[in-house]
Amino acid sequence: MINLYDVSLGYGSTPVLSELNLDISKGEFVGIIGLSGAGKSTLLMSLIGSISILEGDYRVMEYALPGISKKHLRKLRTRIGFIFQGYNLVNRLSVLHNVMSGMLGNMSLLRALLKWYSREELARAYEYMHIVDLEDYALQRSDALSGGQRQRVAIARALAQQPDILLADEPVAALDPKSAGQVMDILREINHKYGVTIIANLHHLDFAREYCGRILGIAEGGIVFDGSPAMLGEKELERIYNKIATPAGDQAVTQCRPPVNLPATAMAG
């Protein structure tokens, strides 16, 4: 599904991630972890052609991203669903119409403008709303829902594209623990039921370990860990999260590097 060989990604001519070598197969559930600013979103957004590829061979399905035409990029994006931390719903529209908007890329302009949906398309929309447990809210405005419910609408909308790949950028970062668990349960069900390849940036290490079959650790401008949750030990976490071991008596204490130039009072206690 996804192949990167010696790829460098950046903004303009400035590299953010370098020497990336990565192969992701159909049906995998991959979690990406790392500090804020490490490049997790850069890697995720590069999959839809939104980041400059400075060098290397980068392929997503049958498309070579370096030099891809606008026409082929549009076709690629119709096959990739995206779930945002901020939901990106049209608040004044109902849950149903937000979900149906995921199908617009495969409709004619006239049908899209008229919101003219077939019975088959409506049946699919209700199937996806059932998966996210929101079919009873189909006609309710999206801005009347809770944060967890709105994120579930966003997942159903992404499913309505019938994607081969589903990308999730911090999908549970803004949610309470119960809602976050519900969203991760839904993503796992989608992965198992439809065989959709899922790649998610996750702040919560416990979620990455519980739900993902494979974890990528981003640090030092590249991928420093690629393996199963069982392979992710303290040594690997220290490197991913930029931690250092300092002696304390006869034991070593692992701590994060403190911010620089803090006043002495800020470091007290």
Rosetta silent file (secondary structure, phi, psi, omega in degrees, C-alpha in Angstrom):
SEQUENCE: MINLYDVSLGYGSTPVLSELNLDISKGEFVGIIGLSGAGKSTLLMSLIGSISILEGDYRVMEYALPGISKKHLRKLRTRIGFIFQGYNLVNRLSVLHNVMSGMLGNMSLLRALLKWYSREELARAYEYMHIVDLEDYALQRSDALSGGQRQRVAIARALAQQPDILLADEPVAALDPKSAGQVMDILREINHKYGVTIIANLHHLDFAREYCGRILGIAEGGIVFDGSPAMLGEKELERIYNKIATPAGDQAVTQCRPPVNLPATAMAG
SCORE:     score description
SCORE:     0.000 S_00000001
   1 L     0.000  -45.143 -174.340    0.000    0.000    0.000 S_00000001
   2 E  -136.879  129.460 -178.503    2.724    2.501    1.034 S_00000001
   3 E  -138.112  121.339  175.855    6.434    2.414    0.181 S_00000001
   4 E  -122.524  130.502  178.396    9.095    4.965    1.108 S_00000001
   5 E  -129.546  112.938  179.405   12.746    4.533    0.154 S_00000001
   6 E    51.137   47.455 -176.892   15.322    7.077    1.370 S_00000001
   7 E   -90.953  138.596  170.874   12.651    9.783    1.478 S_00000001
   8 E  -118.949  133.052 -178.426   13.185   13.279    2.862 S_00000001
   9 E  -120.058  147.345  178.799   10.159   15.471    3.651 S_00000001
  10 E  -169.959 -173.951  178.995   10.016   19.150    4.411 S_00000001
  11 E  -115.673  120.321 -170.447    8.520   22.576    3.943 S_00000001
  12 L    68.009 -125.906  178.227   10.038   24.482    1.046 S_00000001
  13 L  -107.669    8.744 -177.524   13.606   23.222    0.874 S_00000001
  14 E   -94.382  115.818 -179.183   14.000   22.650    4.634 S_00000001
  15 E   -72.949  141.238  174.373   13.901   18.957    5.601 S_00000001
  16 E  -108.620  -40.999  176.706   11.875   17.919    8.644 S_00000001
  17 E  -127.726  138.092 -175.287   12.198   14.144    8.268 S_00000001
  18 E  -134.289  157.615  175.186   15.048   12.424    6.418 S_00000001
  19 E    52.497   46.626  179.708   16.165    8.969    5.285 S_00000001
  20 E   -84.212  125.544  174.095   12.700    7.462    5.713 S_00000001
  21 E  -127.800  118.339 -169.786   12.379    3.813    4.722 S_00000001
  22 E  -154.886  135.190  172.814    8.946    2.374    5.306 S_00000001
  23 E  -128.974  124.824  178.100    6.607   -0.291    3.919 S_00000001
  24 E  -122.162  127.571 -176.053    2.990   -0.527    5.101 S_00000001
  25 L   -95.006  162.986  177.939    0.784   -3.365    3.901 S_00000001
  26 L   -59.147  135.020  174.897   -2.962   -3.496    3.337 S_00000001
  27 L    86.928    0.349  177.775   -4.983   -3.963    6.537 S_00000001
  28 L   -75.363  152.459  171.349   -2.349   -2.835    9.024 S_00000001
  29 E  -116.576  105.440 -172.047   -3.241   -0.646   12.020 S_00000001
  30 E  -112.088  128.569  173.797   -0.206    1.587   12.552 S_00000001
  31 E  -105.068  138.983  177.511    0.256    4.069   15.385 S_00000001
  32 E  -112.293  124.980 -178.892    2.755    6.926   15.168 S_00000001
  33 E  -123.255  161.446  179.813    4.154    8.247   18.454 S_00000001
  34 L   154.434  170.281  178.658    6.640   10.955   19.396 S_00000001
  35 L   -67.488  158.397  172.388    6.982   14.369   20.962 S_00000001
  36 L   -60.260  134.067 -179.646    5.012   17.353   19.673 S_00000001
  37 L    86.027    0.751 -178.821    6.917   18.844   16.760 S_00000001
  38 L   -73.309  -23.939  179.908    8.810   15.625   16.040 S_00000001
  39 L   120.762   13.299 -179.460    7.227   15.286   12.594 S_00000001
  40 H   -61.538  -48.568 -179.533    4.281   12.928   13.159 S_00000001
  41 H   -68.310  -32.560  176.511    1.818   15.158   11.292 S_00000001
  42 H   -59.190  -45.823  178.988    4.403   15.820    8.588 S_00000001
  43 H   -64.171  -43.188 -177.988    4.600   12.094    7.864 S_00000001
  44 H   -65.015  -47.508 -177.409    0.824   11.710    7.944 S_00000001
  45 H   -68.054  -24.021  179.113    0.103   14.700    5.692 S_00000001
  46 H   -65.851  -23.644 -178.310    2.747   13.579    3.201 S_00000001
  47 L   -69.744  -19.205  176.109    0.556   10.573    2.385 S_00000001
  48 L  -108.914   18.514  173.974   -1.988   12.863    0.720 S_00000001
  49 L    74.379   24.132 -177.453    0.633   14.894   -1.123 S_00000001
  50 L   -97.391   -0.045 -178.823    0.501   17.944    1.166 S_00000001
  51 L  -124.342  141.551  179.720    4.209   17.945    2.081 S_00000001
  52 E   -66.116  131.645  174.029    7.190   18.538   -0.198 S_00000001
  53 E   -97.076  106.353 -172.326    9.120   15.388   -1.057 S_00000001
  54 E   -79.118  -30.993  176.462   12.696   16.634   -1.240 S_00000001
  55 E  -165.540  162.076  176.204   14.241   13.338   -2.319 S_00000001
  56 E   103.142  173.510 -179.682   13.614    9.633   -2.503 S_00000001
  57 E  -103.771  119.576 -174.013   11.053    7.226   -3.939 S_00000001
  58 E  -130.074  115.826 -178.784    7.587    7.630   -2.390 S_00000001
  59 E  -127.577  135.628  173.332    4.636    5.525   -3.550 S_00000001
  60 E  -123.186  114.991 -170.340    1.086    5.293   -2.184 S_00000001
  61 L    52.916 -128.364 -176.851   -0.800    2.446   -3.822 S_00000001
  62 L   -90.755    7.511 -174.601   -0.096    2.772   -7.555 S_00000001
  63 E  -101.949  129.972  171.299    0.801    6.470   -7.385 S_00000001
  64 E   -89.770  116.740 -172.734    4.345    7.852   -7.310 S_00000001
  65 L   -71.603  -39.151  177.519    4.070   11.061   -5.290 S_00000001
  66 L   -60.828  121.035  178.990    7.145   12.942   -6.558 S_00000001
  67 L    77.703   13.649 -178.656    5.898   14.829   -9.606 S_00000001
  68 L   -63.432  140.601  179.400    2.328   13.516   -9.327 S_00000001
  69 L   -75.261  160.427  178.989   -0.165   15.396  -11.517 S_00000001
  70 H   -62.418  -37.367  179.606   -3.097   17.287  -10.004 S_00000001
  71 H   -62.246  -47.990 -179.206   -5.511   14.870  -11.666 S_00000001
  72 H   -70.521  -32.154  177.905   -3.871   11.802  -10.149 S_00000001
  73 H   -65.172  -40.522  176.796   -3.494   13.521   -6.780 S_00000001
  74 H   -61.812  -42.006  179.141   -7.255   14.156   -6.710 S_00000001
  75 H   -64.285  -41.245  178.629   -7.883   10.480   -7.505 S_00000001
  76 H   -60.864  -44.326 -176.128   -5.487    9.400   -4.764 S_00000001
  77 H   -67.250  -24.906  175.903   -7.190   11.610   -2.194 S_00000001
  78 H   -69.518  -17.755 -178.342  -10.602   10.087   -2.950 S_00000001
  79 L   -99.949    2.789 -179.712   -9.149    6.769   -1.758 S_00000001
  80 E  -124.690  117.757  175.045   -7.762    8.140    1.506 S_00000001
  81 E   -86.759  150.358 -177.935  -10.036    9.151    4.375 S_00000001
  82 E  -132.833  130.095  177.124   -8.819   11.702    6.922 S_00000001
  83 E  -114.313  123.444 -175.610   -9.949   12.176   10.526 S_00000001
  84 L  -101.191  154.095  175.358   -8.933   15.447   12.149 S_00000001
  85 L   -60.817  -35.928 -177.083   -8.541   16.312   15.823 S_00000001
  86 L   -92.555   13.873  172.854  -10.926   19.256   15.295 S_00000001
  87 L    74.483  -48.694  179.631  -13.603   17.108   13.529 S_00000001
  88 L    57.491   42.808  175.337  -13.998   19.507   10.520 S_00000001
  89 L   -90.708  162.026  170.117  -17.766   19.015   10.316 S_00000001
  90 L   -91.103  104.407 -168.079  -20.287   21.429    8.803 S_00000001
  91 L   -60.413  -34.379 -175.044  -22.008   22.347   12.066 S_00000001
  92 L   -77.981  -11.895 -179.723  -25.302   23.532   10.583 S_00000001
  93 L   -89.284  156.489  177.563  -25.817   20.266    8.710 S_00000001
  94 E   -71.145  166.918  175.511  -27.349   17.123   10.159 S_00000001
  95 H   -57.041  -45.374 -178.729  -25.334   14.050   11.055 S_00000001
  96 H   -58.756  -47.936 -176.728  -26.688   12.316    7.938 S_00000001
  97 H   -69.377  -31.621  173.880  -25.680   15.096    5.559 S_00000001
  98 H   -64.356  -42.822  178.823  -22.213   15.328    7.101 S_00000001
  99 H   -64.760  -44.623 -179.399  -21.770   11.592    6.574 S_00000001
 100 H   -62.489  -26.365 -179.626  -23.125   11.791    3.015 S_00000001
 101 H   -63.358  -20.428  175.585  -20.619   14.547    2.226 S_00000001
 102 H   -67.919  -15.192 -179.598  -17.947   11.860    2.313 S_00000001
 103 H   -94.106   -5.060 -171.461  -19.447   10.477   -0.904 S_00000001
 104 H   -62.930  -30.217 -178.884  -19.319   13.721   -2.869 S_00000001
 105 H   -63.853  -19.450 -179.604  -15.983   12.930   -4.479 S_00000001
 106 H  -106.709   14.294  179.708  -17.607   10.058   -6.361 S_00000001
 107 L  -112.798  159.737  172.057  -20.686   12.003   -7.499 S_00000001
 108 L   -70.410  159.355 -179.733  -21.354   14.296  -10.414 S_00000001
 109 H   -60.581  -40.503 -178.652  -21.401   18.013   -9.628 S_00000001
 110 H   -63.113  -46.910  179.689  -25.152   18.221  -10.263 S_00000001
 111 H   -62.639  -38.343  179.827  -25.971   15.373   -7.878 S_00000001
 112 H   -64.736  -43.087 -179.357  -23.693   16.873   -5.237 S_00000001
 113 H   -65.773  -37.528 -177.981  -25.335   20.310   -5.515 S_00000001
 114 H   -85.826   -5.236 -174.656  -28.828   18.821   -5.345 S_00000001
 115 L    52.153   48.715 -175.725  -27.886   16.374   -2.555 S_00000001
 116 L   -98.291  100.621 -175.140  -29.432   13.686   -4.716 S_00000001
 117 L  -108.911  144.063  177.303  -28.515   10.366   -3.136 S_00000001
 118 L   -80.030  165.686  176.869  -29.456    6.880   -4.269 S_00000001
 119 H   -60.829  -38.490  179.298  -31.055    4.310   -1.989 S_00000001
 120 H   -62.823  -42.518  179.384  -27.806    2.366   -1.992 S_00000001
 121 H   -65.609  -41.159  177.306  -25.857    5.434   -0.863 S_00000001
 122 H   -64.660  -38.988  178.410  -28.356    6.178    1.904 S_00000001
 123 H   -63.265  -40.677  177.653  -28.185    2.547    3.047 S_00000001
 124 H   -64.408  -41.249  179.777  -24.396    2.777    3.222 S_00000001
 125 H   -60.350  -42.352  179.323  -24.623    6.006    5.217 S_00000001
 126 H   -69.883  -31.919  174.689  -26.900    4.349    7.780 S_00000001
 127 H   -61.691  -45.103 -178.576  -24.544    1.363    7.945 S_00000001
 128 H   -69.839  -36.789  176.328  -21.674    3.686    8.823 S_00000001
 129 H   -66.200  -32.321  176.282  -23.768    5.620   11.337 S_00000001
 130 H   -66.391  -40.885 -179.931  -24.670    2.287   12.932 S_00000001
 131 H   -60.930  -37.713  179.497  -20.995    1.375   13.257 S_00000001
 132 L   -93.238    8.533  174.845  -20.318    4.622   15.147 S_00000001
 133 L    60.783   45.959 -179.895  -23.582    4.194   17.120 S_00000001
 134 L  -132.985   15.493 -178.202  -25.212    7.390   15.865 S_00000001
 135 H   -62.933  -26.549  179.011  -28.030    6.206   13.589 S_00000001
 136 H   -74.744  -10.198 -179.438  -30.565    7.565   16.113 S_00000001
 137 H  -107.268   15.252 -171.081  -29.023   11.040   15.683 S_00000001
 138 L   -52.657  -40.175 -174.652  -29.188   11.045   11.865 S_00000001
 139 L   -98.270    6.275  179.242  -31.369   14.163   11.585 S_00000001
 140 L   -85.832  143.402  177.156  -29.809   16.099   14.464 S_00000001
 141 E   -63.522  142.963 -175.636  -27.544   19.071   13.783 S_00000001
 142 H   -67.813  -29.390 -178.335  -23.897   18.243   14.294 S_00000001
 143 H   -75.294   -3.435  176.436  -23.221   21.254   16.515 S_00000001
 144 H   -93.014   -0.651 -176.421  -25.676   19.832   19.097 S_00000001
 145 L   -93.671  161.796  174.051  -23.494   16.769   19.701 S_00000001
 146 L   -74.270  169.626  179.583  -20.746   16.159   22.235 S_00000001
 147 H   -60.612  -43.104  179.206  -17.095   16.123   21.192 S_00000001
 148 H   -64.053  -39.725  178.334  -16.947   12.341   21.190 S_00000001
 149 H   -66.204  -40.198 -179.648  -20.105   12.094   19.098 S_00000001
 150 H   -64.637  -38.053  177.785  -18.808   14.654   16.610 S_00000001
 151 H   -66.738  -33.934  177.176  -15.593   12.702   16.173 S_00000001
 152 H   -68.953  -34.281  172.260  -17.656    9.586   15.507 S_00000001
 153 H   -61.312  -42.871 -179.694  -19.580   11.502   12.816 S_00000001
 154 H   -61.929  -36.846  177.626  -16.210   12.425   11.294 S_00000001
 155 H   -66.512  -44.062  178.458  -15.232    8.741   11.242 S_00000001
 156 H   -62.809  -38.110  177.763  -18.498    7.775    9.528 S_00000001
 157 H   -63.502  -43.110  178.174  -17.957   10.543    6.967 S_00000001
 158 H   -63.536  -38.743  177.419  -14.450    9.247    6.238 S_00000001
 159 H   -62.912  -33.307 -178.087  -15.859    5.717    5.886 S_00000001
 160 H   -62.699  -19.080  174.086  -18.409    7.023    3.363 S_00000001
 161 L   -71.950  -13.702 -171.086  -15.502    7.592    0.964 S_00000001
 162 L    53.614   57.173 -172.404  -14.966    3.818    1.005 S_00000001
 163 L   -77.190  155.587  169.256  -11.263    4.493    1.506 S_00000001
 164 L   -83.992  -30.947 -178.418   -8.384    2.087    1.104 S_00000001
 165 E  -130.359  138.364  176.975   -6.427    4.028    3.744 S_00000001
 166 E  -121.492  120.067  179.519   -7.740    5.931    6.765 S_00000001
 167 E  -104.069  137.882 -179.441   -5.506    8.578    8.348 S_00000001
 168 E  -132.492  116.935 -178.227   -6.212    9.932   11.835 S_00000001
 169 E   -99.885  100.282 -177.776   -4.338   12.960   13.177 S_00000001
 170 L    50.623   57.698 -172.116   -4.593   12.897   16.986 S_00000001
 171 L   -69.011  -16.722 -177.131   -8.203   11.629   16.787 S_00000001
 172 L  -122.020    8.589 -174.631   -8.687   11.358   20.574 S_00000001
 173 L   -63.350  -30.910 -176.259   -6.452   14.133   21.916 S_00000001
 174 L   -96.732    7.880 -172.312   -9.394   16.447   22.677 S_00000001
 175 L  -107.786  154.975  173.734  -11.671   13.771   24.170 S_00000001
 176 L   -70.600  161.663 -174.089  -12.310   12.504   27.686 S_00000001
 177 H   -55.701  -40.419 -178.962  -11.005    8.980   28.439 S_00000001
 178 H   -65.274  -47.794  179.866  -14.372    7.245   27.936 S_00000001
 179 H   -64.460  -37.979  179.276  -15.059    8.946   24.586 S_00000001
 180 H   -61.946  -43.022  178.206  -11.460    8.358   23.504 S_00000001
 181 H   -63.303  -38.227  178.004  -11.808    4.635   24.200 S_00000001
 182 H   -63.200  -42.841  179.563  -15.045    4.509   22.206 S_00000001
 183 H   -64.135  -43.637  179.827  -13.373    6.164   19.214 S_00000001
 184 H   -66.504  -36.279  175.388  -10.409    3.786   19.341 S_00000001
 185 H   -60.067  -41.496 -179.766  -12.786    0.798   19.599 S_00000001
 186 H   -65.699  -43.274  179.179  -14.559    2.017   16.448 S_00000001
 187 H   -61.281  -40.222  178.448  -11.288    2.427   14.549 S_00000001
 188 H   -65.517  -40.870  178.640  -10.297   -1.120   15.468 S_00000001
 189 H   -62.512  -41.711  178.061  -13.693   -2.454   14.327 S_00000001
 190 H   -61.263  -43.822  179.343  -13.333   -0.632   10.997 S_00000001
 191 H   -59.381  -43.973 -178.110   -9.859   -2.077   10.556 S_00000001
 192 H   -76.174  -42.211 -173.459  -11.125   -5.617   11.197 S_00000001
 193 H   -73.240  -43.339 -173.626  -14.509   -5.386    9.404 S_00000001
 194 H  -106.496   -7.904 -178.471  -13.479   -3.573    6.222 S_00000001
 195 L    69.006   22.085 -179.822   -9.747   -4.311    6.056 S_00000001
 196 L   -74.261  133.093  173.849   -8.990   -0.587    5.830 S_00000001
 197 E   -71.943  124.758 -178.063   -5.373    0.333    6.480 S_00000001
 198 E  -117.300  131.512  176.102   -5.343    2.757    9.430 S_00000001
 199 E  -127.869  120.478 -173.081   -2.478    5.077   10.332 S_00000001
 200 E  -130.690  131.043  167.444   -2.974    7.235   13.416 S_00000001
 201 E   -77.834  129.220 -175.941   -0.901    9.844   15.223 S_00000001
 202 L  -134.191  128.441  172.136   -1.406    9.216   18.938 S_00000001
 203 L   -79.523  -28.720 -174.389   -0.363   11.182   22.006 S_00000001
 204 L   -88.112  107.537 -178.707   -1.597    8.399   24.287 S_00000001
 205 H   -61.515  -37.783 -179.238    1.038    5.679   24.450 S_00000001
 206 H   -61.548  -38.720  177.493   -1.366    3.268   26.155 S_00000001
 207 H   -65.614  -41.474  178.927   -3.779    3.532   23.207 S_00000001
 208 H   -60.243  -42.202 -178.794   -0.976    2.885   20.739 S_00000001
 209 H   -69.383  -37.342 -175.008    0.049   -0.227   22.636 S_00000001
 210 H   -78.256  -38.746 -169.159   -3.497   -1.544   23.040 S_00000001
 211 H  -104.043  -24.418 -172.367   -4.964   -0.905   19.592 S_00000001
 212 L   -95.987  137.715  175.513   -2.115   -0.834   17.071 S_00000001
 213 L   -80.649  -16.982 -177.527   -0.459   -3.888   15.639 S_00000001
 214 E  -147.317  142.155 -178.072    2.569   -1.804   14.702 S_00000001
 215 E  -126.945  134.240  171.624    4.100    1.365   16.137 S_00000001
 216 E  -107.980  130.402  176.045    6.389    3.929   14.509 S_00000001
 217 E  -105.580  124.211 -178.020    8.442    6.155   16.799 S_00000001
 218 E  -105.848  126.388  176.685    9.451    9.562   15.382 S_00000001
 219 E  -167.309  161.351  174.427   12.451   11.427   16.813 S_00000001
 220 L    56.132   29.248  176.555   15.760   12.953   15.725 S_00000001
 221 L    77.115   21.273  179.579   14.315   13.826   12.324 S_00000001
 222 E  -168.652 -170.080  177.060   13.382   10.300   11.345 S_00000001
 223 E   -91.239  114.353 -177.428   11.874    6.946   12.270 S_00000001
 224 E  -104.832   -8.114  175.331   13.810    5.597   15.253 S_00000001
 225 E  -146.285  137.618  176.496   11.467    2.703   16.078 S_00000001
 226 E  -149.900  104.138 -177.755    9.370    0.421   13.882 S_00000001
 227 E  -175.902 -172.111 -179.708    7.932   -2.666   15.479 S_00000001
 228 L   -78.647  161.070  176.116    5.194   -4.332   17.494 S_00000001
 229 H   -56.206  -34.299 -179.354    3.977   -2.981   20.854 S_00000001
 230 H   -65.582  -23.760 -179.283    5.766   -5.892   22.563 S_00000001
 231 H   -85.652   -7.316 -174.414    9.083   -4.659   21.144 S_00000001
 232 L   -88.396   93.832 -178.343    8.610   -1.165   22.571 S_00000001
 233 L  -101.458 -174.489 -177.558   10.721   -1.160   25.747 S_00000001
 234 H   -62.829  -39.065  179.924   12.126    1.509   28.041 S_00000001
 235 H   -61.265  -43.228  179.832   15.259    1.965   25.943 S_00000001
 236 H   -67.879  -39.678  179.576   13.181    2.650   22.830 S_00000001
 237 H   -66.122  -37.154  177.327   10.854    5.012   24.703 S_00000001
 238 H   -59.867  -39.197 -179.861   13.807    6.986   26.078 S_00000001
 239 H   -73.025  -41.993 -178.204   14.987    7.622   22.542 S_00000001
 240 H   -65.262  -42.518 -174.757   11.542    8.458   21.150 S_00000001
 241 L   -99.940   16.792  171.135   10.629   10.840   23.952 S_00000001
 242 L    56.622   51.211  179.694   14.080   12.403   24.308 S_00000001
 243 E  -105.526  157.331  178.720   14.718   11.190   27.842 S_00000001
 244 E  -128.882  150.647  177.060   18.014   10.817   29.665 S_00000001
 245 E   -98.268  127.701  179.245   19.052    8.603   32.551 S_00000001
 246 E  -122.517  140.017 -178.272   20.626   10.382   35.530 S_00000001
 247 E   -68.707  142.216  174.703   22.166    8.686   38.583 S_00000001
 248 E  -141.845   94.321 -172.927   20.318    8.978   41.892 S_00000001
 249 L    69.354 -127.579  179.559   22.214    7.130   44.602 S_00000001
 250 L   -91.860    0.080 -176.060   22.674    3.555   43.435 S_00000001
 251 E  -117.156  160.665  175.134   19.786    3.768   40.938 S_00000001
 252 E  -102.088  134.325  179.369   19.218    5.486   37.603 S_00000001
 253 E  -111.340  125.366  178.683   16.211    7.795   37.299 S_00000001
 254 E   -88.415  127.104 -178.913   14.738    8.411   33.853 S_00000001
 255 E  -141.938  155.735  176.060   13.567   11.981   33.353 S_00000001
 256 E   -75.781  151.013  174.960   12.639   14.288   30.516 S_00000001
 257 L   -64.972  130.850 -179.131   15.086   17.008   29.584 S_00000001
 258 L   -73.521  154.483  175.380   13.990   20.221   31.351 S_00000001
 259 L   -60.868  149.090 -179.172   13.166   23.345   29.357 S_00000001
 260 L   -83.906  156.306  173.065   16.109   25.702   28.921 S_00000001
 261 L    61.574   29.531  175.163   16.425   29.171   30.469 S_00000001
 262 L   -81.402  143.386  174.540   13.824   28.609   33.167 S_00000001
 263 L   -65.488  156.816 -175.932   14.137   30.813   36.267 S_00000001
 264 H   -58.763  -34.947 -178.431   15.314   29.061   39.403 S_00000001
 265 H   -66.546  -29.451 -178.932   11.891   29.391   41.036 S_00000001
 266 H   -71.846  -25.542 -178.432   10.281   27.498   38.170 S_00000001
 267 H   -90.519   -8.943 -178.524   12.585   24.533   38.756 S_00000001
 268 L   -72.678  153.935  175.842   11.955   24.428   42.497 S_00000001
 269 L    76.437    0.000    0.000    9.684   21.796   44.038 S_00000001
